[in-house]
Structures are given as C-alpha cells and as structure tokens.
C-alpha cells in the first residue's frame, strides 16, 4: 500500500476538522430561541418539554410538523380540549410556530412516573 504524502494527509485532516467545526456551528445557530409565550405551556408540559403534571404529554423531541398542526387544531377548535384551547387562546401563526420549533428541538429525558 502506498502512503500518501504527509502534506496531503495533513490537508485531509484539516479539511475534516473544518467540516466538523462548521457542522457544530450550524447546529448551535439552528437552536431556536426560547419563545415569549412559553410560560403557560411550561406550567404543564415543562420548559424543556418534559411534562410537569400527571397526564400531560411530554413534548420534547416531537416532530415539528406534528406539534405545529396539533397547536393549530387546539387553537381553531378542531381538537376539542377546552383547557388547551383556553391556554393557547388567539395565538398567532408566528407564535405557534415558535412554540412548535422550541419543543421539537428539545431533547427528551427520562420520563417521570405517571406521564406518557
């Protein structure tokens, strides 16, 4: 087997490090900002999406499209859950999207007893 010249091997190592560093920076930049309307949601579902009360579902790591559509359905009354409809209220599409992005980006942790 022919060994590549040291210069080329060094160049490949530098390139690999640069690619990995760019990926890490991109993932940090992609993290959503904490939504302004998170407070009421966090009372039941937790700030990081791990439910705080029995019976409330964990939202951490759920698919973005699922969360977005579920929130729209609660807001519009297509999901008839009075507590959720009252909690969401007349939320804008932009606020709704922020909440869905936030919870979908959270990493689930070990669930506490009594929560799904």
URZIFEN-V175539 format. One record per pair of residues at least 12 apart in sequence whose C-alpha atoms are under 10 Angstrom apart, sorted by the first residue. I is the first residue (numbers start at 1). J is the second residue. D is the distance in Angstrom with one decimal. If there is no record, write none. Layout:
I|J|D + I|J|D
This chain:
30|105|9.3 + 31|101|8.9 + 31|102|8.2 + 31|105|7.0 + 31|106|9.2 + 32|98|7.7 + 32|99|9.4 + 32|100|10.0 + 32|101|6.6 + 32|102|5.8 + 32|103|9.3 + 32|104|9.6 + 32|105|7.3 + 32|106|9.5 + 33|98|8.1 + 33|99|9.7 + 33|101|9.0 + 33|102|7.2 + 34|47|9.0 + 34|48|9.9 + 34|98|8.0 + 34|99|8.3 + 34|101|9.5 + 34|102|6.6 + 34|103|9.5 + 35|95|7.4 + 35|96|9.3 + 35|97|9.4 + 35|98|5.8 + 35|99|6.1 + 35|100|9.5 + 35|101|9.1 + 35|102|7.1 + 35|103|9.8 + 36|95|8.1 + 36|98|8.7 + 36|99|8.8 + 37|88|9.2 + 37|91|9.0 + 37|95|7.1 + 37|96|8.8 + 37|98|8.7 + 37|99|7.5 + 38|95|9.4 + 38|98|9.1 + 38|99|6.8 + 38|102|8.9 + 38|103|9.6 + 40|87|6.8 + 40|88|8.4 + 41|84|9.2 + 41|87|7.4 + 41|88|8.3 + 41|99|8.7 + 44|56|6.3 + 44|57|8.6 + 44|58|9.3 + 45|57|6.7 + 45|58|6.1 + 45|59|6.8 + 45|60|8.8 + 45|103|9.5 + 46|58|8.1 + 46|59|8.5 + 46|60|9.0 + 46|103|9.6 + 47|59|9.7 + 47|60|9.2 + 47|102|9.3 + 47|103|8.4 + 47|106|9.3 + 48|60|6.3 + 48|61|9.5 + 48|102|8.3 + 48|103|6.8 + 48|104|9.6 + 48|105|9.1 + 48|106|5.9 + 48|107|7.7 + 48|108|8.0 + 48|109|9.2 + 49|61|7.9 + 49|62|9.1 + 49|102|8.7 + 49|103|5.7 + 49|104|8.5 + 49|105|9.4 + 49|106|6.7 + 49|107|8.2 + 49|108|7.3 + 49|109|9.1 + 50|103|9.4 + 50|106|9.1 + 50|107|9.1 + 50|108|6.8 + 50|109|7.2 + 50|110|8.6 + 50|111|7.0 + 50|112|8.4 + 50|115|8.9 + 50|116|9.7 + 51|111|8.1 + 51|112|8.1 + 51|114|9.8 + 51|115|6.9 + 51|116|8.6 + 52|111|9.9 + 52|112|8.5 + 52|115|8.5 + 53|112|9.3 + 53|113|9.9 + 53|114|8.4 + 53|115|7.4 + 54|112|8.8 + 54|113|8.0 + 54|114|5.3 + 54|115|5.2 + 54|116|8.5 + 55|114|6.8 + 55|115|5.5 + 55|116|7.0 + 56|114|9.2 + 56|115|6.5 + 56|116|7.5 + 57|115|6.4 + 57|116|5.6 + 58|103|9.2 + 58|108|8.0 + 58|109|9.6 + 58|111|8.0 + 58|112|9.9 + 58|115|7.4 + 58|116|6.6 + 59|100|9.0 + 59|102|9.6 + 59|103|5.8 + 59|104|7.1 + 59|105|9.7 + 59|106|8.2 + 59|107|9.4 + 59|108|8.1 + 59|116|10.0 + 60|100|9.8 + 60|102|8.5 + 60|103|5.1 + 60|104|5.7 + 60|105|7.0 + 60|106|4.8 + 60|107|5.7 + 60|108|5.0 + 60|109|8.2 + 61|101|9.6 + 61|102|9.2 + 61|103|6.4 + 61|104|4.4 + 61|105|5.8 + 61|106|5.3 + 61|107|5.5 + 61|108|5.9 + 61|109|9.7 + 62|100|8.7 + 62|101|9.5 + 62|103|7.0 + 62|104|4.9 + 62|105|8.1 + 62|106|8.5 + 62|107|9.3 + 62|108|8.9 + 63|100|8.6 + 63|101|9.0 + 63|103|8.9 + 63|104|5.7 + 63|105|8.8 + 64|97|8.7 + 64|99|9.5 + 64|100|5.8 + 64|101|6.0 + 64|102|8.9 + 64|103|8.0 + 64|104|5.3 + 64|105|8.2 + 65|97|9.5 + 65|100|7.9 + 65|101|9.0 + 65|104|9.0 + 66|100|8.4 + 66|104|9.2 + 67|96|9.1 + 67|97|8.7 + 67|99|8.4 + 67|100|5.3 + 67|101|8.2 + 67|102|10.0 + 67|103|8.1 + 67|104|7.5 + 68|93|9.1 + 68|96|6.8 + 68|97|6.2 + 68|98|9.1 + 68|99|8.1 + 68|100|5.3 + 68|101|8.1 + 68|104|9.5 + 69|96|9.4 + 69|97|9.5 + 69|100|8.9 + 70|96|10.0 + 70|100|9.2 + 71|84|8.7 + 71|85|9.0 + 71|88|7.8 + 71|91|9.3 + 71|93|9.6 + 71|96|6.8 + 71|97|8.8 + 71|99|8.9 + 71|100|7.9 + 72|85|9.8 + 72|88|9.3 + 72|91|9.0 + 72|92|9.6 + 72|93|8.1 + 72|96|7.5 + 72|97|9.5 + 73|85|8.9 + 74|86|9.0 + 74|87|9.3 + 74|88|7.4 + 74|89|9.0 + 75|87|8.9 + 75|88|6.0 + 75|89|6.4 + 75|90|6.8 + 75|91|7.2 + 75|92|9.5 + 75|96|9.3 + 76|88|9.7 + 76|89|9.2 + 76|90|8.8 + 76|91|9.9
